[in-house]
């Protein structure tokens, strides 16, 4: 159950900002970066988020094919 809440919280952040780094997300949610990173990677694997590299950072954004309801 906690994982669903964290996933919903992560998705809700993309309403105001089109893309975020895992550090941005961890700060906004006040969660451990390692824990957030794991959730982000799982959400990418499930197709809920997409990721692109920008230098040393990864930018995460909602998968447009699945939308916010995915």
The first five atom37 places (N, CA, C, CB, O) and aatype in JSON, in Angstrom:
{
  "aatype": [20, 20, 20, 20, 20, 20, 20, 20, 20, 20, 20, 20, 20, 20, 20, 20, 20, 20, 20, 20, 20, 20, 20, 20, 20, 20, 20, 20, 20, 20, 20, 20, 20, 20, 20, 20, 20, 20, 20, 20, 20, 20, 20, 20, 20, 20, 20, 20, 20, 20, 20, 20, 20, 20, 20, 20, 20, 20, 20, 20, 20, 20, 20, 20, 20, 20, 20, 20, 20, 20],
  "atom_mask": [
    [1, 1, 1, 1, 1],
    [1, 1, 1, 1, 1],
    [1, 1, 1, 1, 1],
    [1, 1, 1, 1, 1],
    [1, 1, 1, 1, 1],
    [1, 1, 1, 1, 1],
    [1, 1, 1, 1, 1],
    [1, 1, 1, 1, 1],
    [1, 1, 1, 1, 1],
    [1, 1, 1, 1, 1],
    [1, 1, 1, 1, 1],
    [1, 1, 1, 1, 1],
    [1, 1, 1, 1, 1],
    [1, 1, 1, 1, 1],
    [1, 1, 1, 1, 1],
    [1, 1, 1, 1, 1],
    [1, 1, 1, 1, 1],
    [1, 1, 1, 1, 1],
    [1, 1, 1, 1, 1],
    [1, 1, 1, 1, 1],
    [1, 1, 1, 1, 1],
    [1, 1, 1, 1, 1],
    [1, 1, 1, 1, 1],
    [1, 1, 1, 1, 1],
    [1, 1, 1, 1, 1],
    [1, 1, 1, 1, 1],
    [1, 1, 1, 1, 1],
    [1, 1, 1, 1, 1],
    [1, 1, 1, 1, 1],
    [1, 1, 1, 1, 1],
    [1, 1, 1, 1, 1],
    [1, 1, 1, 1, 1],
    [1, 1, 1, 1, 1],
    [1, 1, 1, 1, 1],
    [1, 1, 1, 1, 1],
    [1, 1, 1, 1, 1],
    [1, 1, 1, 1, 1],
    [1, 1, 1, 1, 1],
    [1, 1, 1, 1, 1],
    [1, 1, 1, 1, 1],
    [1, 1, 1, 1, 1],
    [1, 1, 1, 1, 1],
    [1, 1, 1, 1, 1],
    [1, 1, 1, 1, 1],
    [1, 1, 1, 1, 1],
    [1, 1, 1, 1, 1],
    [1, 1, 1, 1, 1],
    [1, 1, 1, 1, 1],
    [1, 1, 1, 1, 1],
    [1, 1, 1, 1, 1],
    [1, 1, 1, 1, 1],
    [1, 1, 1, 1, 1],
    [1, 1, 1, 1, 1],
    [1, 1, 1, 1, 1],
    [1, 1, 1, 1, 1],
    [1, 1, 1, 1, 1],
    [1, 1, 1, 1, 1],
    [1, 1, 1, 1, 1],
    [1, 1, 1, 1, 1],
    [1, 1, 1, 1, 1],
    [1, 1, 1, 1, 1],
    [1, 1, 1, 1, 1],
    [1, 1, 1, 1, 1],
    [1, 1, 1, 1, 1],
    [1, 1, 1, 1, 1],
    [1, 1, 1, 1, 1],
    [1, 1, 1, 1, 1],
    [1, 1, 1, 1, 1],
    [1, 1, 1, 1, 1],
    [1, 1, 1, 1, 1]
  ],
  "atom_positions": [
    [[0.82, -1.2, 0.0], [0.0, 0.0, 0.0], [0.86, 1.26, 0.0], [-0.93, 0.0, 1.2], [0.56, 2.21, -0.72]],
    [[1.91, 1.28, 0.78], [2.79, 2.44, 0.82], [3.4, 2.71, -0.55], [3.89, 2.25, 1.86], [3.62, 3.86, -0.92]],
    [[3.68, 1.64, -1.3], [4.27, 1.84, -2.63], [3.3, 2.54, -3.57], [4.7, 0.5, -3.22], [3.72, 3.36, -4.38]],
    [[2.0, 2.22, -3.47], [1.01, 2.89, -4.31], [0.92, 4.37, -3.97], [-0.37, 2.24, -4.15], [0.76, 5.21, -4.87]],
    [[1.03, 4.7, -2.7], [0.98, 6.1, -2.28], [2.21, 6.83, -2.81], [0.9, 6.21, -0.74], [2.1, 7.95, -3.3]],
    [[3.37, 6.22, -2.71], [4.59, 6.86, -3.2], [4.54, 7.02, -4.71], [5.84, 6.04, -2.8], [4.93, 8.07, -5.23]],
    [[4.05, 6.01, -5.42], [3.93, 6.12, -6.88], [2.97, 7.24, -7.26], [3.47, 4.79, -7.49], [3.24, 8.01, -8.18]],
    [[1.85, 7.33, -6.57], [0.88, 8.4, -6.86], [1.49, 9.76, -6.54], [-0.42, 8.18, -6.05], [1.26, 10.73, -7.27]],
    [[2.25, 9.85, -5.46], [2.9, 11.1, -5.1], [3.91, 11.51, -6.16], [3.59, 10.97, -3.74], [4.0, 12.69, -6.53]],
    [[4.67, 10.55, -6.66], [5.65, 10.83, -7.71], [4.93, 11.33, -8.96], [6.49, 9.56, -8.04], [5.33, 12.34, -9.55]],
    [[3.88, 10.64, -9.37], [3.14, 11.06, -10.57], [2.55, 12.45, -10.4], [2.02, 10.06, -10.89], [2.52, 13.23, -11.36]],
    [[2.08, 12.77, -9.21], [1.45, 14.07, -8.99], [2.43, 15.23, -9.17], [0.84, 14.13, -7.6], [2.03, 16.34, -9.49]],
    [[3.72, 14.98, -8.96], [4.72, 16.03, -9.12], [4.83, 16.5, -10.57], [6.08, 15.53, -8.64], [5.23, 17.64, -10.83]],
    [[4.48, 15.62, -11.5], [4.61, 15.96, -12.92], [3.46, 16.8, -13.44], [4.72, 14.7, -13.74], [3.46, 17.19, -14.61]],
    [[2.48, 17.1, -12.59], [1.37, 17.96, -13.0], [1.89, 19.38, -13.24], [0.24, 17.96, -11.93], [1.48, 20.04, -14.2]],
    [[2.79, 19.84, -12.37], [3.31, 21.21, -12.47], [4.62, 21.3, -13.23], [3.49, 21.78, -11.09], [4.94, 22.34, -13.8]],
    [[5.39, 20.21, -13.25], [6.69, 20.24, -13.91], [6.79, 19.08, -14.89], [7.84, 20.18, -12.87], [6.49, 17.94, -14.53]],
    [[7.2, 19.36, -16.13], [7.22, 18.3, -17.15], [8.27, 17.22, -16.92], [7.45, 18.92, -18.49], [8.08, 16.07, -17.32]],
    [[9.38, 17.57, -16.27], [10.42, 16.59, -15.99], [11.14, 16.96, -14.71], [11.4, 16.48, -17.16], [11.22, 18.12, -14.33]],
    [[11.68, 15.93, -14.06], [12.39, 16.11, -12.79], [13.52, 15.09, -12.69], [11.43, 15.97, -11.58], [13.45, 14.02, -13.3]],
    [[14.56, 15.43, -11.93], [15.6, 14.45, -11.63], [15.18, 13.68, -10.37], [16.99, 15.15, -11.42], [14.26, 14.09, -9.66]],
    [[15.86, 12.57, -10.12], [15.5, 11.8, -8.92], [15.8, 12.61, -7.66], [16.26, 10.45, -8.88], [15.12, 12.45, -6.65]],
    [[16.82, 13.46, -7.7], [17.12, 14.32, -6.54], [16.0, 15.32, -6.3], [18.45, 15.06, -6.76], [15.61, 15.55, -5.15]],
    [[15.47, 15.91, -7.37], [14.34, 16.85, -7.24], [13.15, 16.15, -6.6], [13.94, 17.42, -8.63], [12.51, 16.69, -5.69]],
    [[12.86, 14.96, -7.07], [11.71, 14.2, -6.57], [11.91, 13.86, -5.1], [11.49, 12.92, -7.4], [10.99, 14.02, -4.29]],
    [[13.1, 13.37, -4.74], [13.38, 13.01, -3.35], [13.23, 14.22, -2.43], [14.8, 12.42, -3.22], [12.68, 14.1, -1.33]],
    [[13.72, 15.37, -2.87], [13.61, 16.59, -2.05], [12.16, 16.99, -1.87], [14.39, 17.75, -2.7], [11.73, 17.3, -0.76]],
    [[11.39, 16.98, -2.95], [9.99, 17.41, -2.89], [9.16, 16.48, -2.0], [9.39, 17.47, -4.29], [8.24, 16.93, -1.31]],
    [[9.48, 15.19, -2.04], [8.72, 14.22, -1.24], [9.34, 13.99, 0.14], [8.65, 12.89, -1.99], [8.76, 13.3, 0.98]],
    [[10.5, 14.59, 0.37], [11.22, 14.41, 1.64], [11.46, 12.93, 1.94], [10.44, 15.06, 2.79], [11.21, 12.45, 3.05]],
    [[11.95, 12.23, 0.92], [12.25, 10.8, 1.02], [13.72, 10.57, 0.69], [11.33, 9.96, 0.08], [14.37, 11.42, 0.09]],
    [[14.22, 9.41, 1.08], [15.58, 8.99, 0.8], [15.79, 8.84, -0.71], [15.91, 7.67, 1.52], [14.96, 8.24, -1.39]],
    [[16.91, 9.4, -1.23], [17.17, 9.34, -2.67], [17.25, 7.92, -3.19], [18.45, 10.08, -2.99], [16.77, 7.63, -4.29]],
    [[17.85, 7.02, -2.42], [18.0, 5.64, -2.87], [16.63, 4.96, -3.02], [18.87, 4.85, -1.87], [16.39, 4.23, -3.98]],
    [[15.74, 5.21, -2.06], [14.41, 4.62, -2.12], [13.64, 5.16, -3.32], [13.64, 4.89, -0.82], [12.99, 4.41, -4.05]],
    [[13.71, 6.47, -3.51], [13.02, 7.1, -4.65], [13.58, 6.57, -5.96], [13.15, 8.64, -4.58], [12.82, 6.31, -6.9]],
    [[14.89, 6.42, -6.04], [15.52, 5.9, -7.26], [14.97, 4.53, -7.63], [17.04, 5.83, -7.09], [14.7, 4.25, -8.8]],
    [[14.82, 3.68, -6.64], [14.28, 2.34, -6.88], [12.87, 2.39, -7.44], [14.3, 1.53, -5.6], [12.54, 1.67, -8.38]],
    [[12.04, 3.24, -6.86], [10.67, 3.38, -7.35], [10.65, 3.95, -8.76], [9.87, 4.28, -6.41], [9.87, 3.5, -9.6]],
    [[11.51, 4.93, -9.02], [11.55, 5.53, -10.36], [11.94, 4.49, -11.41], [12.53, 6.7, -10.38], [11.33, 4.42, -12.48]],
    [[12.95, 3.69, -11.1], [13.37, 2.66, -12.06], [12.27, 1.64, -12.3], [14.64, 1.96, -11.56], [12.06, 1.2, -13.43]],
    [[11.56, 1.27, -11.24], [10.44, 0.33, -11.39], [9.34, 0.95, -12.24], [9.88, -0.09, -10.01], [8.75, 0.27, -13.08]],
    [[9.06, 2.22, -12.02], [8.02, 2.9, -12.79], [8.42, 3.02, -14.26], [7.74, 4.29, -12.2], [7.56, 2.97, -15.14]],
    [[9.71, 3.17, -14.53], [10.2, 3.17, -15.91], [10.0, 1.77, -16.51], [11.7, 3.59, -15.98], [9.53, 1.63, -17.64]],
    [[10.37, 0.73, -15.75], [10.22, -0.65, -16.22], [8.77, -0.98, -16.55], [10.74, -1.62, -15.17], [8.5, -1.71, -17.51]],
    [[7.83, -0.46, -15.76], [6.4, -0.71, -15.98], [5.78, 0.22, -17.01], [5.65, -0.58, -14.68], [4.6, 0.1, -17.33]],
    [[6.58, 1.16, -17.54], [6.1, 2.05, -18.58], [5.32, 3.24, -18.1], [5.26, 1.29, -19.51], [4.71, 3.95, -18.9]],
    [[5.32, 3.49, -16.79], [4.6, 4.65, -16.25], [5.38, 5.94, -16.47], [4.32, 4.45, -14.76], [4.8, 7.01, -16.67]],
    [[6.71, 5.85, -16.43], [7.59, 7.0, -16.64], [8.55, 6.69, -17.76], [8.35, 7.36, -15.35], [8.81, 5.53, -18.09]],
    [[9.09, 7.76, -18.35], [10.18, 7.65, -19.31], [11.38, 8.37, -18.71], [9.79, 8.24, -20.72], [11.23, 9.21, -17.82]],
    [[12.55, 8.04, -19.19], [13.77, 8.65, -18.67], [14.69, 8.99, -19.83], [14.48, 7.7, -17.65], [14.8, 8.24, -20.8]],
    [[15.35, 10.14, -19.7], [16.36, 10.54, -20.68], [17.57, 11.05, -19.92], [15.81, 11.64, -21.67], [17.44, 11.65, -18.85]],
    [[18.73, 10.82, -20.48], [19.98, 11.29, -19.87], [20.21, 12.74, -20.27], [21.18, 10.41, -20.29], [19.98, 13.14, -21.42]],
    [[20.67, 13.52, -19.31], [21.09, 14.9, -19.54], [22.38, 15.11, -18.78], [19.98, 15.94, -19.1], [22.36, 15.45, -17.59]],
    [[23.49, 14.91, -19.43], [24.78, 14.98, -18.76], [24.9, 13.82, -17.78], [24.96, 16.32, -18.02], [24.74, 12.66, -18.17]],
    [[25.17, 14.12, -16.53], [25.28, 13.08, -15.5], [23.95, 12.75, -14.86], [26.26, 13.51, -14.44], [23.87, 11.82, -14.05]],
    [[22.91, 13.48, -15.21], [21.61, 13.29, -14.58], [20.65, 12.51, -15.49], [21.0, 14.64, -14.22], [20.84, 12.44, -16.7]],
    [[19.64, 11.96, -14.86], [18.54, 11.35, -15.59], [17.32, 12.21, -15.35], [18.28, 9.86, -15.13], [17.02, 12.58, -14.22]],
    [[16.62, 12.53, -16.44], [15.39, 13.31, -16.33], [14.21, 12.36, -16.49], [15.34, 14.45, -17.4], [14.12, 11.62, -17.47]],
    [[13.31, 12.38, -15.54], [12.13, 11.52, -15.55], [10.92, 12.34, -15.94], [11.92, 10.83, -14.18], [10.79, 13.5, -15.53]],
    [[10.03, 11.75, -16.73], [8.78, 12.4, -17.11], [7.73, 11.34, -17.37], [8.98, 13.31, -18.35], [8.05, 10.18, -17.63]],
    [[6.47, 11.75, -17.32], [5.37, 10.81, -17.53], [5.44, 10.25, -18.95], [4.0, 11.48, -17.28], [5.76, 10.97, -19.89]],
    [[5.13, 8.98, -19.08], [5.04, 8.34, -20.37], [3.78, 8.87, -21.06], [5.0, 6.78, -20.24], [2.67, 8.62, -20.61]],
    [[3.96, 9.59, -22.14], [2.83, 10.21, -22.83], [1.85, 9.18, -23.39], [3.33, 11.1, -23.96], [0.66, 9.47, -23.53]],
    [[2.34, 8.0, -23.7], [1.47, 6.95, -24.24], [0.51, 6.41, -23.18], [2.31, 5.81, -24.8], [-0.61, 6.0, -23.48]],
    [[0.97, 6.42, -21.92], [0.15, 5.9, -20.83], [-0.59, 7.0, -20.09], [0.99, 5.12, -19.86], [-1.62, 6.76, -19.46]],
    [[-0.05, 8.23, -20.17], [-0.69, 9.36, -19.51], [-0.6, 9.28, -18.0], [-2.12, 9.45, -19.92], [0.11, 8.43, -17.46]],
    [[-1.3, 10.14, -17.34], [-1.27, 10.21, -15.88], [-2.1, 9.12, -15.24], [-1.76, 11.57, -15.41], [-2.02, 8.93, -14.02]],
    [[-2.88, 8.41, -16.01], [-3.77, 7.38, -15.44], [-3.18, 6.0, -15.48], [-5.08, 7.37, -16.16], [-3.75, 5.08, -14.9]],
    [[-2.02, 5.81, -16.17], [-1.38, 4.54, -16.41], [-1.29, 3.62, -15.34], [-0.15, 4.73, -16.83], [-0.75, 2.52, -15.51]]
  ]
}
